[in-house]
Amino acid sequence: MKCRFSSFIALAFLAGCGSTSSNTAPKATTNIASLNFYPDCEFTIVDTIKVHSGIVNKDLSPADKKNFQFSEQYNQTVGSPKLTYGKLQQRAKRNDVDAVAIIDYFVDKGTIRLTKGKNVYGEKHTMRAELIKFYNCPANKVNDPRGKLVKFNRQGERNFRDTSNVVAEFDQLHIIENEQTDQVLTNNIVVNEQVLGFGFETTKNQLASVLGAPSAMIKTKQGNLVFLYGRKYLFMFKGDELIGFEHARKILPTHLSNRVSFNEEFEELAPQMNQQVSLGDNANKVLTALSLNADQFKKHLVSIKGNELTTYLRFGKSHRYAKQLKDFELAGIAMYRKGVKPFNWQAIAQTKKKVSYIDMERSFLGKGNAIDRATVAAALGTPDLKILKSDIKEVWAYGNELIFDFYRGHLSKYRFESVSKNKAQSCVKCIYLGQAKIDLPSKYITRRSESQYTLENKQFSYLVEFSNEQKVDDIEVFIKQ
């Protein structure tokens, strides 16, 4: 059938005229997965959206309140997780995605005051979610519990990992049975009593049952085990006994701290000491609030000795010309049992290096491409730092400069990162930090640019970056597949 060109052309096209081909929209996805864990496959976050069910007083204008029909609209004022998730599913289908990951959920409640003298109860449920599209993702990779945790489930409940597989010892994995505990995380650090709700009789099991697995672990020279939760909270154990705690702006050097994941339990925590002072307060305020003498302020540190514990307050300069007390601010709070040395990462990192260069003809990790954690540990011993990125990703650090990335227990890459002045090496077929660009073994160079070179041998590919002085500043090593 032919359609005549006229002012009614729009109607003609709506009636199906003008084309013999189908212009129907692609069919939307019908099975939208609700993720509790991000998938272990390639995916894209298409969009982040917000949906809600129910209303509260602030959602209605004066005109809405005046015209409100009590009998018709009463049920619409009270939302629920089910109603909200239903709307989320509808939005996801319209966007033709495969899954949703709920990253925030909150409820507002209150009385809706109507102009006709009648009040209505309102309850607004809001979900914020990521719309996700998969690429060649098998069913067993969706909601894989080894993946990164999604914050909320479809019922609006907070997701938590099973803490039965908390890392208890530094050199291997052990199963810890959950202990029943009434402990909860608080905002308060109390001198000589407790920290964040944990007393110094707390065991590793009890801590883990509340906080989950640590973000990172460190073994001190004295054999004590340190748990990091996020980047600012440290718990030290001797055997199973809590012997130390620190809350500081920075516990590890920046290049290592940036590799530690934020801990959700501490994300919005703002601890105070004795409910009076917190990090960032100037020294005058801290000393006055805690009834301390200015004479105790020595070398940016104040120590308070109690019967069982010693508390350390560490201060930093608020600006480079700081001289007076008011120019210093609280940068760290630490509490340790008497006789226990406070945590000192640099003392751990400055132990004698086992590897200071890369021999292009003989790898310190041996031959072959299947390198796992056992291979690295056999070559270098126990790492100084283990960062637990997820159940399948882990980072090991030996001192400040040698860092390994593992995926499912196998080495994916490692790097030498320059943080100090390095000595020249006599090896002519080697790469090392501080090496002059012109001294790199030219036989292995496959690509050159002003700021970086690529070198290769049969086993590895090496990305070498240079400083402004044209010296090797960073070496990233990838295994050839």
C-alpha positions in Angstrom: 0.0 0.0 0.0 1.3 3.5 -0.9 0.8 6.5 1.3 0.3 9.9 -0.1 2.6 12.7 1.2 0.3 15.1 3.1 -0.1 16.9 6.3 -1.2 13.6 7.7 2.1 11.9 7.0 2.7 11.3 10.7 -0.6 9.5 11.1 0.3 7.4 8.0 3.5 6.3 9.5 1.8 5.5 12.8 -0.6 3.3 10.8 2.3 1.4 9.2 2.6 3.2 5.9 5.8 4.3 4.2 8.0 1.3 4.9 7.9 -2.4 4.4 10.5 -3.1 7.1 9.8 -3.5 10.8 10.8 -0.5 13.0 9.8 -2.1 16.3 12.1 -1.5 19.3 14.3 -4.4 20.4 12.7 -6.6 23.0 13.8 -5.6 26.6 15.6 -8.1 28.8 13.1 -10.0 30.9 15.3 -11.7 33.5 17.0 -8.9 35.5 19.4 -10.3 38.1 19.6 -8.7 41.5 23.3 -8.8 42.5 24.7 -9.5 45.9 28.2 -9.8 44.4 29.6 -8.2 41.4 30.1 -10.7 38.6 33.5 -12.4 37.9 33.3 -11.5 34.2 33.4 -8.5 31.9 30.5 -6.0 32.6 29.6 -2.3 32.2 27.7 0.0 34.5 25.3 1.6 32.1 23.8 4.1 34.5 23.1 4.8 38.1 19.4 5.5 38.9 17.2 6.2 41.9 13.7 4.9 42.4 11.2 5.1 45.3 7.8 4.0 46.5 5.6 5.9 49.0 5.8 9.6 49.9 6.5 11.9 52.8 5.4 15.4 53.8 8.1 17.2 51.8 7.1 15.5 48.6 3.6 17.2 48.5 3.1 20.8 47.5 0.4 22.9 49.3 -1.9 22.3 46.3 -1.3 18.5 46.5 -2.2 18.5 50.2 -5.3 20.6 49.5 -6.6 18.2 46.8 -5.5 15.0 48.5 -8.2 12.3 48.3 -7.8 10.3 51.5 -9.7 7.2 50.3 -7.9 6.9 46.9 -4.4 7.9 47.8 -3.8 6.6 51.3 -2.3 3.3 50.3 0.1 5.1 47.9 1.8 7.0 50.8 3.4 3.9 52.3 6.1 2.3 50.3 8.0 -1.0 50.8 11.2 -2.7 49.6 9.0 -4.9 47.4 7.3 -2.0 45.7 10.5 -0.1 45.3 12.4 -3.1 43.8 9.5 -3.6 41.4 10.0 -0.1 40.1 13.7 -0.7 39.8 13.0 -3.8 37.7 10.8 -1.8 35.4 13.4 0.8 34.9 16.1 -1.8 34.3 13.9 -3.6 31.6 13.4 -0.3 29.8 17.2 0.2 29.7 17.7 -3.4 28.4 20.3 -4.4 31.0 21.1 -7.7 32.6 21.3 -6.9 36.3 21.0 -4.3 39.0 23.3 -3.7 42.0 21.7 -1.8 44.8 24.3 0.6 46.3 22.1 2.6 48.7 18.8 2.1 50.4 17.0 4.4 52.9 13.6 5.0 54.4 11.9 8.3 55.4 9.0 8.2 57.7 6.6 10.7 59.1 3.1 12.3 59.2 1.8 14.0 56.1 -0.2 17.1 57.3 -3.1 17.8 55.0 -5.0 21.1 54.8 -8.4 19.4 55.4 -7.4 18.6 58.9 -6.7 14.9 58.3 -3.2 13.5 58.7 -1.8 10.6 56.8 1.2 8.4 57.6 3.9 8.4 55.0 6.8 6.0 54.4 9.1 6.6 51.5 11.5 3.8 50.5 14.3 4.8 48.1 16.8 2.6 46.3 19.8 3.8 44.4 21.2 1.2 42.0 23.6 0.6 39.2 22.3 -0.8 35.9 24.7 -3.5 34.7 25.2 -5.1 31.3 27.1 -8.4 31.0 29.4 -9.5 28.2 29.8 -13.3 27.7 29.1 -14.0 31.3 28.2 -17.6 32.2 25.5 -18.1 34.9 28.1 -19.4 37.5 30.0 -16.1 37.2 26.9 -14.0 38.2 26.6 -13.5 42.0 29.9 -15.3 42.5 30.5 -15.0 46.3 34.2 -14.5 45.6 33.5 -11.2 43.9 33.2 -7.7 45.4 30.2 -7.3 47.7 27.2 -5.3 46.7 26.0 -3.1 49.6 22.3 -4.0 49.7 20.0 -6.8 48.6 16.5 -6.5 47.0 14.9 -6.6 50.4 16.8 -3.4 51.3 19.0 -5.3 53.8 22.7 -4.6 54.1 24.8 -7.4 52.7 27.7 -8.8 54.8 30.3 -11.4 54.0 30.4 -14.7 55.8 33.2 -14.2 58.4 33.7 -17.9 58.9 36.7 -17.7 56.5 38.5 -14.8 58.2 42.3 -14.9 57.8 43.5 -15.7 61.3 47.2 -16.3 60.7 49.6 -14.4 58.4 51.1 -17.2 56.4 48.1 -19.3 55.6 44.3 -19.3 55.7 42.5 -20.8 58.7 38.8 -21.1 59.4 37.6 -19.1 62.3 34.2 -20.1 63.8 32.0 -17.1 64.5 31.6 -16.3 68.2 28.4 -14.9 69.6 29.1 -11.3 70.7 27.1 -8.3 71.9 29.9 -5.9 70.9 29.0 -3.1 68.5 31.1 -0.5 66.8 31.0 2.9 68.6 32.4 6.3 67.9 34.4 6.6 71.2 38.0 6.0 72.1 38.3 6.0 75.9 41.7 6.3 77.6 42.7 3.1 79.4 39.3 1.4 78.9 38.2 0.6 75.3 38.3 1.6 71.7 35.3 1.8 69.5 33.4 -0.6 71.7 36.2 -3.2 71.9 38.0 -3.8 75.2 41.6 -5.0 75.4 40.3 -8.5 76.3 38.8 -8.8 72.8 40.0 -11.8 70.7 40.6 -11.9 66.9 37.4 -14.0 66.6 35.3 -11.4 68.4 36.8 -8.6 66.4 36.2 -10.4 63.1 32.6 -11.4 64.0 31.8 -7.7 64.2 34.0 -6.2 61.6 34.6 -9.0 59.1 37.9 -9.8 57.4 40.6 -7.2 57.7 41.6 -5.1 54.7 45.3 -5.9 55.2 47.6 -7.8 57.6 51.2 -7.1 58.7 53.6 -9.2 60.8 55.9 -7.1 63.0 59.4 -8.0 64.0 58.2 -9.0 67.4 55.9 -11.6 65.8 52.7 -9.6 66.5 49.9 -9.6 64.0 48.4 -6.4 62.8 44.9 -6.1 61.3 44.2 -3.0 59.2 40.5 -2.0 58.6 40.4 0.5 55.8 43.3 2.9 55.7 43.1 4.5 59.1 42.4 1.8 61.7 44.8 -0.6 63.2 44.4 -3.5 65.7 47.5 -5.3 67.0 47.4 -8.8 68.4 49.9 -10.9 70.3 48.6 -14.4 69.8 44.9 -14.0 70.3 45.1 -11.0 72.6 44.5 -7.4 71.5 47.5 -5.4 72.6 47.2 -2.2 70.5 45.0 0.1 68.5 45.6 3.1 66.3 43.4 5.6 64.5 45.5 7.9 62.3 45.2 9.9 59.1 47.8 7.6 57.5 49.2 4.3 58.8 51.0 3.2 55.7 53.0 5.2 53.1 50.7 6.7 50.5 51.6 4.4 47.6 50.7 1.4 49.7 47.8 3.0 51.5 46.1 3.7 48.2 46.1 0.0 47.5 44.1 -0.8 50.6 40.3 -0.8 50.1 38.1 1.3 52.2 36.2 -0.6 54.9 32.4 -0.1 54.9 32.1 -0.4 58.7 34.4 2.6 59.1 33.4 4.6 56.1 31.2 7.1 57.9 32.7 6.7 61.4 34.1 9.8 63.1 35.7 8.7 66.3 36.4 11.0 69.2 38.6 10.5 72.2 36.6 10.7 75.5 33.8 12.1 73.2 35.7 15.4 73.2 38.5 15.5 70.6 39.1 14.1 67.1 41.7 14.1 64.4 42.3 17.5 63.0 41.8 19.4 66.4 44.6 21.8 67.2 47.0 20.9 70.1 45.7 23.6 72.4 42.1 22.3 72.2 43.3 18.7 72.8 45.5 19.4 75.8 42.8 21.6 77.4 40.0 19.0 76.7 42.0 16.2 78.2 43.5 18.2 81.1 47.0 17.7 79.9 50.1 19.9 80.5 51.8 21.6 77.6 55.1 20.4 79.0 54.0 16.9 77.9 54.1 18.0 74.2 57.5 16.7 73.0 58.5 16.1 69.5 54.9 16.2 68.2 53.9 13.5 70.7 52.0 13.3 74.0 52.1 10.1 76.0 49.6 9.3 78.7 50.6 6.4 81.0 47.8 4.5 82.7 47.8 1.4 84.9 47.5 -1.1 82.0 47.8 1.0 78.8 49.8 3.8 77.4 48.0 6.3 75.1 49.9 8.2 72.4 48.7 11.4 70.8 50.6 12.2 67.6 50.4 15.7 66.1 51.3 17.1 62.7 52.0 20.6 61.4 49.0 22.4 60.1 51.3 24.4 57.9 55.0 24.3 57.0 56.0 27.2 59.4 54.3 25.7 62.4 56.0 26.6 65.7 53.4 27.2 68.4 51.0 24.7 69.9 48.0 26.2 67.9 49.9 25.4 64.7 49.9 21.6 65.4 46.8 19.4 64.9 46.0 15.9 66.1 47.0 13.3 63.4 46.8 10.1 65.3 45.5 8.4 68.5 47.2 5.1 69.6 46.7 2.9 72.7 49.0 0.0 73.6 49.5 -2.3 76.5 52.4 -1.4 78.7 55.7 -2.6 77.3 54.4 -3.0 73.7 56.2 -1.1 71.0 53.9 1.0 68.9 53.5 0.0 65.2 56.3 1.3 63.0 56.0 0.4 59.3 59.3 1.9 58.3 61.1 -0.3 60.8 59.5 -3.3 59.1 60.2 -2.0 55.6 63.8 -1.1 56.2 64.9 -4.7 56.7 67.6 -6.0 54.3 66.3 -6.2 50.7 66.2 -9.7 49.2 65.8 -8.4 45.7 67.2 -5.1 44.5 67.3 -5.6 40.7 65.9 -7.7 37.8 68.2 -9.9 35.9 66.9 -10.1 32.4 68.5 -13.6 31.9 67.7 -15.2 35.2 64.4 -14.5 37.0 64.5 -14.7 40.8 61.1 -16.3 40.5 62.4 -19.2 38.4 61.4 -20.4 35.0 57.8 -20.8 33.7 54.7 -18.6 33.5 52.6 -20.4 36.2 53.8 -18.4 39.2 51.6 -18.5 42.4 51.9 -17.3 46.0 53.9 -20.4 47.0 56.5 -19.6 44.3 56.9 -16.0 45.5 57.0 -17.1 49.2 59.6 -19.7 48.4 61.8 -17.1 46.7 61.3 -14.2 49.1 59.8 -15.5 52.3 56.8 -14.2 54.1 55.7 -10.7 52.8 55.8 -7.7 55.1 52.3 -6.7 54.1 49.2 -8.6 52.7 46.4 -6.5 51.3 43.2 -8.4 50.9 41.4 -6.7 48.0 38.7 -9.4 47.7 38.3 -13.2 48.0 40.1 -13.5 44.6 42.5 -10.5 44.6 45.5 -10.0 46.9 48.5 -7.8 47.1 51.8 -8.6 48.8 54.5 -6.0 49.6 58.1 -6.6 50.6 59.2 -3.4 52.1 58.2 -0.2 50.3 59.4 -1.0 46.8 58.6 -4.6 45.8 54.8 -5.2 45.3 53.0 -8.3 43.9 49.5 -8.6 42.6 47.7 -12.0 42.7 44.5 -13.1 41.1 43.0 -16.4 42.3 46.3 -17.2 43.9 48.4 -16.7 40.7 50.7 -13.8 40.0 49.3 -11.3 37.5 52.1 -8.7 37.8 54.6 -7.2 40.1 56.5 -3.9 40.3 59.4 -2.1 41.8 58.3 1.3 42.9 60.9 4.0 43.8 60.4 5.7 47.2 64.0 6.3 48.2 67.5 6.8 46.7 68.8 3.5 45.2 72.4 2.4 44.7 73.8 1.6 41.3 74.2 -2.1 40.5 77.2 -3.7 38.6 74.9 -6.1 36.6 75.0 -5.0 32.9 72.0 -7.1 31.9 69.8 -5.9 34.7 67.1 -3.3 35.4 67.0 -1.6 38.8 65.5 1.6 40.4 67.7 4.6 40.0 69.3 3.2 36.9 70.2 5.8 34.2 68.1 5.5 31.0 71.3 5.1 28.9 72.4 2.1 31.0 69.3 -0.1 30.3 70.3 -3.3 28.5 69.4 -2.3 24.9 69.2 -5.9 23.7 65.8 -6.2 25.4 64.3 -2.9 24.5 61.3 -3.3 22.2 59.6 0.1 22.5 60.8 3.6 23.4 59.3 6.9 24.3 60.5 10.0 26.2 58.9 8.9 29.5 59.0 5.1 29.4 60.6 2.0 27.7 59.2 -1.5 27.2 61.7 -4.4 27.6 60.9 -8.1 27.0 62.4 -11.5 27.4 60.8 -14.9 27.0 59.1 -14.9 30.3 58.1 -11.3 31.1 57.3 -7.9 29.7 58.7 -4.9 31.6 57.3 -1.4 31.5 60.0 1.0 32.8 59.1 4.7 33.6 61.6 7.5 34.1 62.0 10.4 36.5 62.8 14.0 35.4 66.4 13.1 35.9 66.0 10.4 33.3 66.5 7.6 35.8 64.4 4.5 36.3 61.6 5.5 38.7 59.1 2.6 38.4 59.2 -0.9 36.9 56.0 -2.8 36.2 56.4 -6.5 35.3 53.8 -8.6 33.4 53.8 -12.3 32.8 53.7 -13.4 29.2 50.9 -15.8 28.5 
